[in-house]
């Protein structure tokens, strides 16, 4: 009976003092009396030929007992054959032992006859020798130095930056084709993505923005009441929502909802080789898959931002009327006088950019997804994290630019 099981096998091969075997665990230390002990004999029936005869039980269970260490003098002119007729049972322990023996024979330039091994053993050894040992990973338990980790991190960052620049360049060329009327995507896909990024995303966007406006009004009311300036809660909520929080919250919500969906969809298509099929049929994946998603978010984000602003102001109204005893008319007039064109324009300018960021982050990570199921989840997570981080960084850049240009 021959079979291969997973197990550990510790052996040290040498031409003189050949002692395979080792301790594979406390539960295997006890000898098994019913199994014949493993045995190795080197026999030389004629000059220049050596037969390695194995007998007994060669399984992981038997490797707790040391194997015999026969004295073997082999020269480079010898030819080694194998005789396993007396082996009662074997598994991966025998394969590991023979594999190390073959390594020693190769180091000594000693010929051996693989055809004298049983078919199952020979095929398993050929498969094991066909796959080279990995040398690009450190041994288990060892870690690289901090300088090496910094260098590897910088290298990965530079590679990712180049890939992102290439992707943005391809999207720019696709946008140019769209302006020229040569876009290669279906209008039905664009309408579908606009519905998914617009009407279907509106409820969660309204809910979150309403709660954000309510929180801003409550925090502002607690502080402004101390100075008798409760009426300025309307100014606080209106300016904060229209200029900053409305577009940011809409961007973050769309990043976690739509950007993640784009990464998962395109990642799954890449794993299923559907993107390769597009290229085979001469369809540009950027034009056909990325452009409608990017255009849908670019058009829908300002609308979502508008509704987010209104929902946030409604949350402020609830606090102003219910907590501060303000009338609806007072709150409305204060809000209208607080808002200016600059405040509204600033928020809508950000919304267009945030829409592009969400689309690029989701589509890029989906298109660069590894070809496995785990890679789809990793691409989705990376798309969300990178998108939210990019939105916050872009908002900080806008704040600096608006301050410089007094906008």
Helices and strands as residue ranges (DSSP letters): G 26-28, E 39-46, E 49-58, G 60-64, E 79-90, H 92-107, E 111-112, G 114-116, H 119-130, H 146-179, H 187-197, H 199-224, G 225-227, G 230-232, H 233-240, I 241-245, H 246-254, I 255-259, H 260-271, H 274-280, H 285-285, I 286-290, H 291-322, H 328-338, H 341-367, H 373-404
